[in-house]
Amino acid sequence: MWRPILKTLIFTIVVPGTVTVLIPRWLLSSRPADLPSFLRFAGGPVLLLGAAVYLWCAWDFAVTGKGTPAPIDAPKQLVVRGLYRYVRNPMYIGILAILFGEALLAQSRALLEYAAVIFVCFFSFVYVYEEPALREQFGQDYEIYRREVPRWIPRWRRGLPTGTASPGAS
């Protein structure tokens, strides 16, 4: 059980760490604050919410899915529990919330623009690679899940999508 958790931790430090810490720091070092200062107050809660979403999803990938967020070591079981009951890509939404929160805290239009570029990258990756790979790996279970759970905007409802396998099952 500890192996997927350790690999998820390493992946999180390297990939989301680069996207949400190193690159924003570099962007902020060369650009002044250029958004209204009152927005700063919303930044902390948005950033913390994004981090909580990412960590919850990473935990579900490691513990329930027996894999990591890394495409080369993806979950072995389809994860349809937790936030994945409401939206298919909560981990990406969490990363985007972190970036949005950082942009608000730093009052940085450059970080908002960077977050928009990251969203386009996420959207493209999901559409071109991730969804076809999940369709191939999990077949009908993924098709049912895909039909009933939206890609980006959560649908708040109780219970699993009808016809979807039990949490963590494929």
matplotlib code that plots the C-alpha trace (Angstrom):
import matplotlib.pyplot as plt

x = [0.0, 2.8, 4.5, 1.7, 1.6, 5.4, 5.4, 2.4, 4.4, 7.4, 5.3, 3.5, 6.8, 8.2, 5.2, 2.5, 5.4, 7.0, 3.6, 2.4, 5.6, 8.7, 7.1, 4.9, 7.8, 9.8, 6.9, 6.5, 10.2, 10.0, 6.6, 5.0, 1.6, -1.1, -4.4, -6.6, -5.3, -8.7, -8.5, -5.6, -8.0, -9.7, -6.3, -5.5, -8.8, -8.8, -5.3, -6.0, -9.1, -7.2, -4.4, -7.0, -8.8, -5.5, -4.3, -7.7, -7.7, -4.0, -4.9, -7.8, -5.5, -2.9, -5.1, -8.3, -6.8, -3.5, -1.6, -0.4, -1.4, 1.6, 0.4, 3.1, 1.8, -1.9, -4.4, -5.1, -8.7, -11.2, -11.6, -15.2, -15.3, -14.8, -14.7, -14.6, -18.3, -19.1, -16.5, -14.1, -11.1, -11.0, -7.3, -6.7, -9.3, -7.4, -4.2, -6.0, -7.5, -4.0, -2.7, -5.8, -5.3, -1.6, -2.6, -5.0, -2.5, 0.3, -2.2, -0.6, -2.2, 0.7, -0.2, -3.8, -2.6, -0.3, -3.3, -5.3, -2.4, -2.2, -6.0, -5.6, -2.8, -4.9, -7.9, -5.8, -4.1, -7.5, -9.1, -6.2, -4.6, -6.3, -9.9, -9.0, -6.5, -9.2, -11.7, -9.3, -8.3, -11.7, -14.1, -17.8, -17.3, -15.5, -18.1, -20.9, -18.9, -18.0, -21.7, -22.9, -20.2, -19.2, -15.6, -14.9, -18.0, -19.1, -22.6, -23.5, -25.7, -25.7, -24.6, -22.6, -23.7, -26.2, -24.7, -21.2, -19.2, -18.7, -16.1, -12.7, -13.8, -13.3]
y = [0.0, 2.4, 2.1, 4.0, 6.7, 7.2, 7.3, 9.8, 12.0, 12.0, 12.8, 15.6, 17.2, 17.0, 17.7, 19.7, 21.3, 22.6, 23.8, 25.4, 26.6, 26.9, 28.4, 30.8, 31.9, 32.5, 34.5, 36.6, 37.4, 39.4, 41.0, 43.5, 43.1, 44.4, 43.3, 45.1, 44.6, 43.6, 40.3, 39.2, 38.3, 35.6, 34.0, 32.1, 30.2, 29.4, 28.1, 26.0, 24.6, 23.7, 22.0, 20.0, 18.9, 17.8, 15.9, 14.2, 13.0, 11.9, 9.9, 8.2, 7.4, 5.8, 4.0, 3.1, 3.0, 1.4, 3.9, 7.4, 10.6, 9.9, 8.6, 6.0, 4.6, 5.3, 3.7, 0.0, 0.5, 3.1, 5.6, 6.8, 7.7, 11.0, 14.0, 11.8, 11.1, 14.7, 15.6, 13.5, 15.8, 17.2, 16.8, 19.2, 21.5, 21.5, 22.5, 25.3, 26.5, 26.6, 28.7, 31.0, 31.4, 32.2, 34.8, 36.5, 36.5, 37.9, 40.2, 38.9, 39.0, 37.0, 34.1, 34.3, 34.0, 31.1, 29.4, 29.8, 28.2, 25.3, 24.8, 24.5, 22.0, 20.0, 20.1, 18.9, 16.1, 14.8, 14.9, 13.5, 11.0, 10.4, 9.7, 7.3, 5.5, 5.2, 4.0, 1.3, 0.3, 0.2, -0.3, -0.2, 1.0, 4.1, 4.7, 4.7, 6.9, 9.3, 9.6, 10.3, 12.5, 15.8, 16.5, 19.9, 21.5, 19.4, 18.1, 18.0, 15.0, 12.2, 8.7, 7.0, 7.4, 4.7, 1.7, 2.5, -0.1, 0.3, 2.8, 1.8, -1.1, -1.3]
z = [0.0, 0.8, -2.6, -4.6, -1.8, -2.0, -5.8, -5.7, -3.3, -5.5, -8.6, -6.7, -5.8, -9.3, -11.6, -9.7, -7.7, -10.9, -12.3, -9.1, -7.4, -9.6, -12.7, -10.8, -8.8, -11.9, -13.5, -10.4, -10.2, -13.4, -13.3, -10.9, -9.2, -11.6, -10.3, -7.7, -4.1, -2.7, -4.7, -2.6, 0.3, -1.8, -2.9, 0.3, 0.6, -3.2, -3.0, 0.1, -1.5, -4.6, -2.6, -0.6, -3.8, -5.4, -2.2, -1.8, -5.4, -5.2, -2.1, -3.9, -6.9, -4.6, -2.1, -4.1, -7.6, -6.6, -8.9, -9.2, -11.0, -13.4, -16.8, -16.8, -13.5, -13.7, -11.3, -11.9, -10.9, -12.1, -9.4, -9.1, -5.4, -3.6, -5.8, -8.9, -8.2, -9.3, -11.9, -14.0, -13.6, -10.1, -9.8, -12.7, -11.2, -7.9, -9.7, -11.5, -8.2, -6.7, -9.7, -9.5, -5.7, -6.3, -9.0, -6.6, -3.7, -5.9, -7.7, -10.9, -14.3, -15.6, -13.3, -14.5, -18.1, -17.1, -15.5, -18.7, -20.7, -18.2, -18.6, -22.4, -21.8, -19.4, -21.7, -24.6, -22.7, -21.3, -24.8, -26.8, -24.5, -21.2, -22.2, -25.0, -22.6, -19.9, -22.5, -23.6, -20.1, -18.4, -21.3, -20.5, -16.9, -18.1, -20.9, -18.3, -16.0, -18.9, -19.9, -16.4, -14.8, -16.4, -17.5, -15.9, -14.2, -11.2, -11.0, -7.3, -6.6, -4.1, -4.8, -7.6, -11.2, -12.0, -13.7, -12.6, -10.7, -7.0, -5.7, -6.8, -8.9, -12.6]

ax = plt.figure().add_subplot(projection="3d")
ax.plot(x, y, z, "-o")
ax.set_aspect("equal")
plt.show()
